[in-house]
Amino acid sequence: MATVRIKSGTSSSTTPEQAAEEALTELGSFVPKIVFGFVPGPWDHRAFHAALRARLPKPVRLITSSTGGEVTNGGLLTERLVLGALGGDLDVAVGYATGLSRDAAKAGSAAIEQAAAELGSRVANLDRHHGAVVIDDGFKMKKEEMLLGVLEKNQGLVLVGGGASGYEFMQGTGYMGVDGEVFSDGVVTMLFRSTAPWAALRTHWYEPTGMRVLVTKVDHTARRILELDGKPAGARWAEIAGVPPEHLTFGFPEQYLKWSLAMRVGREYFLRAIRKNDHDDTLESANMVQEDLELEVMRSGDLVESTRRFFAEELPRRVKNPTAALLFDCGARKFYAQLVGRVPELSGTFSHAPPAAGFTVQFETYCGFMVNSTLTSLVFGSAS
């Protein structure tokens, strides 16, 4: 009976050696294939990575990432080292590359090629028993180009993950570590092979309104929308939201986070977060956009209830006998929960998840797409 399991360990100590000792001790007799270490953004990443690597057996792989917060079944955490140790019926390999801001596609391609070679395979030959976790320096805003490189030779490979983050919303540097090497401006891929049940899943709290808009003009960066439906973008977006245009800027985060755009693919809505520019009538897009792109207008629903349903109902339907979950939770979700005073309630929903570990990320990866305002996850189960 093929099974993959996860065991978590935590420590609030700010001393690297003590924190590593405490968190690893919580793993008990569990023997992992790979350990993910989620290190609070303000902490000395190199020191905590080194302390973990020194205490792990050499065959056990180690990937660390800086965080905007940490996640376990105990909920949304801050200032805690969190470990997610995966073991059981899976083979793992790791690849990484730097130079994300210089040539993101090349970095993505190099990272997945390295991981595939470790598994004794070519990227093009990876089948449905293979999947990958991808962690990048989220602040470089290069996910879409990076994913083109990762998927260049195998568009069917399922990817899930998020950006290495920090405790300052939307600004900072994302740090990653692999078996003794620590770096930023890069990407890490953990490639796995398993016959246990598994899936990449996602949840967000937005609901379709039934309204669509057409992107009719963008600037050369492909991240600034100049016109929606042939009208100035900021004015048109404010008309849709029914609020003054200035209420859709960073100055009114609770209001602008109530709205989003989404690209519909089949039954899935892949969120495309936008906000009005503070200085003109354009919209800033977290994703690259193009002219003549039709997008769905989304409005926020119940963040807490949608997350609870995901863990308690949808996840067990999609993965038989769920036994392990790696979670990549968008920083906007936590930020919005803080704005509306629901962090304790949202935190409580994680008790409904299978055994889990993860972190608050700077934008997310889901099935080859960059998404936002979304919790993405890699979930394993047990075959009967």
C-alpha positions in Angstrom: 0.0 0.0 0.0 1.8 3.1 -1.3 1.8 6.0 1.3 3.5 9.3 1.7 3.6 10.9 5.1 4.6 14.2 6.5 5.9 15.0 10.0 6.2 18.6 11.2 8.5 20.1 13.9 8.6 23.7 15.2 10.7 26.0 17.4 10.4 29.6 18.5 14.0 29.8 19.5 16.0 32.5 17.6 19.2 30.7 18.2 19.9 28.6 15.1 21.4 25.6 16.8 18.7 25.4 19.5 15.9 25.9 17.0 17.2 23.2 14.7 17.7 20.8 17.7 14.2 21.4 19.0 12.4 21.2 15.6 14.2 18.1 14.5 13.6 16.4 17.9 9.9 16.7 17.3 10.3 14.5 14.2 11.0 11.6 16.6 11.8 8.3 14.9 10.3 9.4 11.6 12.7 8.8 8.7 12.2 11.4 5.9 13.4 11.5 2.3 13.5 15.3 2.3 13.0 18.1 4.9 11.5 21.5 4.0 12.6 24.2 6.5 10.4 27.3 6.6 12.5 30.1 8.1 10.9 33.4 9.3 11.9 36.2 6.9 13.7 38.4 9.5 15.9 35.6 10.7 19.5 34.8 9.5 18.7 32.3 6.8 22.2 31.0 6.3 22.7 30.3 10.0 19.4 28.4 10.3 20.0 26.4 7.1 23.5 25.5 8.2 22.2 24.4 11.7 19.6 22.1 10.1 22.0 20.7 7.5 24.6 19.8 10.2 22.0 17.8 12.2 20.4 15.9 9.3 21.8 12.6 8.0 23.6 13.1 4.7 21.1 11.1 2.6 18.2 13.3 3.7 17.8 16.3 1.3 17.2 19.8 2.7 15.3 22.7 1.1 14.8 25.9 3.1 12.8 29.0 2.2 12.3 32.4 3.9 8.7 33.1 4.8 6.1 35.8 5.4 4.7 33.5 8.1 4.6 29.8 8.8 1.9 27.2 8.7 1.1 23.9 10.5 -2.2 22.3 11.5 -1.9 24.6 14.5 -2.7 27.5 12.1 -1.0 30.6 10.9 2.2 31.2 12.8 4.8 33.9 13.2 8.4 33.9 14.3 8.7 30.1 14.3 11.0 27.7 12.5 8.7 25.1 10.9 9.9 21.8 9.3 7.9 19.7 6.9 9.6 16.3 6.6 8.3 14.0 3.8 8.8 10.3 3.8 7.4 7.0 2.6 6.8 5.7 -0.9 8.4 8.5 -3.0 11.7 9.2 -4.6 12.9 12.8 -4.6 15.5 14.8 -6.4 16.4 18.5 -6.2 17.6 21.1 -8.7 18.2 24.8 -8.4 19.6 27.7 -10.3 20.3 31.4 -9.7 20.1 34.4 -12.1 16.3 34.5 -12.0 16.2 38.3 -12.7 18.6 38.0 -15.6 17.1 35.0 -17.4 14.2 33.4 -15.6 13.3 30.9 -18.3 16.9 29.6 -18.3 17.0 29.3 -14.5 13.7 27.3 -14.5 15.0 25.0 -17.2 18.3 24.4 -15.5 16.6 23.6 -12.1 14.2 21.0 -13.5 16.9 19.5 -15.8 19.1 19.0 -12.8 16.4 17.4 -10.7 15.4 15.1 -13.5 19.0 14.0 -14.0 19.1 13.0 -10.3 16.1 10.8 -10.9 17.8 9.2 -13.9 15.3 10.6 -16.3 14.8 13.2 -19.0 12.3 16.0 -18.4 10.4 15.0 -21.5 9.9 11.5 -20.1 8.4 12.5 -16.7 4.9 10.9 -16.5 1.8 11.1 -14.3 3.7 9.6 -11.4 6.0 12.6 -11.3 5.3 16.1 -10.0 7.3 19.0 -8.7 7.4 21.6 -6.0 8.8 25.0 -7.2 10.0 27.7 -4.9 11.4 31.0 -6.3 12.5 34.4 -5.1 8.9 35.7 -5.2 9.9 39.4 -4.9 11.7 39.2 -8.3 8.2 38.9 -10.0 9.6 36.4 -12.5 7.3 33.4 -12.0 5.7 33.4 -15.4 9.0 33.5 -17.3 10.5 30.9 -14.9 7.6 28.5 -15.4 8.1 28.7 -19.2 11.5 27.3 -18.6 10.5 24.6 -16.2 7.7 23.4 -18.5 9.6 23.9 -21.8 10.2 20.2 -22.4 7.1 18.7 -20.6 4.0 20.9 -20.5 2.1 18.1 -18.8 4.3 18.1 -15.6 2.2 19.2 -12.6 3.8 22.0 -10.6 2.8 23.6 -7.3 4.6 26.0 -5.0 5.1 29.6 -4.1 7.6 32.4 -3.7 10.1 32.7 -0.9 8.9 35.6 1.1 9.5 38.0 4.0 7.5 39.7 6.8 7.1 42.9 4.9 4.1 42.8 2.6 5.0 43.0 -1.1 8.7 43.9 -0.6 11.9 42.3 0.4 14.2 39.4 -0.8 13.3 35.8 -0.9 16.0 33.4 0.3 16.3 29.7 -0.4 18.7 27.0 0.6 19.6 23.6 -0.8 21.9 21.2 1.1 24.3 23.8 2.4 23.9 26.4 -0.4 21.9 29.5 0.4 21.0 32.1 -2.2 18.4 34.6 -3.5 17.4 35.6 -7.0 16.9 31.9 -7.8 14.6 28.9 -8.1 14.5 25.5 -6.5 12.6 22.5 -7.8 11.9 19.3 -5.8 10.9 16.6 -8.3 9.2 13.5 -6.9 8.1 10.1 -8.2 5.4 8.2 -6.3 2.6 5.6 -6.9 0.7 6.9 -3.9 -2.3 9.0 -4.6 -1.4 12.7 -4.9 -2.7 16.0 -6.4 -2.0 19.7 -6.7 -5.0 21.6 -5.3 -5.9 25.2 -4.7 -8.5 27.3 -2.9 -9.3 31.0 -2.9 -12.1 33.1 -1.4 -13.3 34.9 -4.6 -16.5 34.1 -6.4 -17.5 34.9 -10.0 -19.9 37.8 -10.5 -20.9 36.7 -14.0 -19.4 39.9 -15.5 -16.5 39.9 -17.9 -14.2 42.6 -19.1 -11.9 42.9 -22.1 -8.3 44.1 -21.8 -8.1 46.5 -24.7 -4.8 48.3 -24.1 -1.6 47.5 -22.1 1.8 49.1 -21.9 5.1 47.6 -23.0 5.7 45.9 -19.6 2.5 43.8 -20.0 1.8 44.5 -16.3 0.0 47.8 -16.6 -3.5 47.9 -18.0 -4.3 51.1 -19.8 -7.8 50.4 -21.0 -10.6 48.0 -20.0 -13.6 47.7 -22.4 -12.1 50.6 -24.4 -12.3 52.9 -21.4 -9.6 54.3 -19.1 -8.8 51.2 -16.9 -8.9 52.8 -13.5 -12.3 54.6 -14.1 -13.8 51.4 -15.6 -12.6 49.3 -12.7 -14.1 51.8 -10.2 -17.4 51.8 -12.1 -17.5 48.0 -11.8 -16.7 48.1 -8.1 -19.0 50.9 -7.4 -16.5 52.9 -5.4 -14.3 56.0 -6.0 -11.2 55.2 -8.0 -8.9 56.0 -5.1 -10.5 53.3 -3.0 -8.9 50.7 -5.3 -5.3 51.6 -4.4 -3.0 50.4 -1.7 -4.3 53.2 0.4 -7.6 51.3 0.9 -6.4 47.7 1.0 -9.6 46.3 2.5 -11.6 47.7 -0.4 -9.3 46.8 -3.3 -8.8 43.3 -2.1 -12.6 42.7 -2.3 -12.2 42.6 -6.1 -10.1 40.6 -8.5 -10.0 39.5 -12.1 -9.6 35.9 -13.1 -8.6 33.8 -16.2 -11.1 31.0 -16.6 -9.6 27.6 -17.7 -12.4 25.0 -17.9 -14.0 25.1 -14.5 -11.0 26.7 -12.8 -10.6 30.5 -12.1 -7.0 31.5 -11.9 -6.9 34.8 -10.1 -5.2 37.9 -11.6 -4.9 40.5 -8.8 -5.0 44.1 -9.8 -5.0 47.6 -8.1 -5.3 51.1 -9.4 -2.1 53.1 -9.8 -1.7 55.8 -7.1 -0.7 58.4 -9.7 -2.8 57.9 -12.8 -5.8 56.1 -14.2 -4.1 52.8 -15.0 -4.2 49.4 -13.3 -1.2 47.5 -12.0 -1.4 43.8 -12.6 0.5 41.1 -10.6 0.4 39.0 -13.8 1.5 39.6 -17.3 -1.5 40.5 -19.5 -2.1 41.0 -23.2 -4.6 43.0 -25.3 -7.8 41.2 -26.3 -7.7 39.1 -23.1 -11.2 38.5 -21.7 -11.2 38.1 -17.9 -13.9 37.3 -15.3 -14.8 39.8 -12.6 -14.5 38.2 -9.2 -15.8 39.4 -5.8 -14.6 38.3 -2.4 -16.7 35.7 -0.6 -16.2 34.2 2.9 -12.4 33.6 3.4 -12.8 31.5 6.5 -15.6 29.2 5.3 -14.1 28.6 1.9 -10.9 27.5 3.5 -12.6 25.2 6.0 -14.6 23.6 3.1 -11.5 23.1 1.1 -9.7 21.2 3.9 -12.7 19.3 5.3 -14.6 18.5 2.1 -12.9 19.2 -1.2 -9.4 17.9 -0.3 -10.6 14.4 0.8 -12.7 14.1 -2.3 -9.8 14.8 -4.5 -7.1 12.7 -2.7 -8.0 9.3 -1.3 -7.1 8.9 2.4 -5.0 12.1 2.6 -1.9 11.7 4.7 0.3 14.7 4.0 0.1 18.3 2.7 2.6 20.9 1.8 0.9 24.3 1.9 1.7 27.6 0.1 -0.5 30.3 1.4 -0.6 33.7 -0.3 0.4 36.6 1.8 -2.7 38.5 0.6 -5.0 36.0 2.3 -3.4 36.6 5.7 -3.3 40.4 5.0 -7.0 40.4 4.2 -7.8 38.3 7.3 -5.9 40.9 9.4 -7.8 43.8 7.8 -11.2 42.2 8.6 -10.2 40.9 12.0 -10.6 37.2 11.2 -7.0 35.8 11.6 -7.9 33.6 14.6 -10.9 32.1 12.6 -8.8 31.5 9.5 -6.0 30.0 11.5 -8.4 27.6 13.1 -9.4 26.1 9.7 -6.0 24.5 9.3 -6.9 21.9 12.0 -9.2 20.4 9.3 -6.2 19.7 7.0 -4.4 16.4 6.9 -1.0 16.5 8.6 0.6 19.6 7.0 3.4 22.1 7.0 4.0 25.2 4.8 4.5 28.9 4.7 3.1 32.3 3.7 4.4 32.9 0.2 4.9 35.8 -2.2 2.6 34.7 -5.1 1.8 31.1 -5.9 2.3 28.4 -8.5 -0.5 26.1 -9.5 -0.3 23.6 -12.4 2.1 25.8 -14.4 0.3 29.1 -13.7 1.3 32.0 -11.5 -1.8 32.8 -9.4 -2.5 35.2 -6.5 -4.7 35.4 -3.4 -4.7 31.6 -3.4 -3.7 28.8 -1.2 -2.0 26.1 -3.3 -1.1 22.7 -2.0 0.6 19.4 -2.8 -1.4 16.6 -1.1 -0.5 13.0 -0.8 -2.6 10.1 0.3 -2.5 6.3 0.9 -3.5 3.7 -1.7 -5.8 1.0 -0.3 
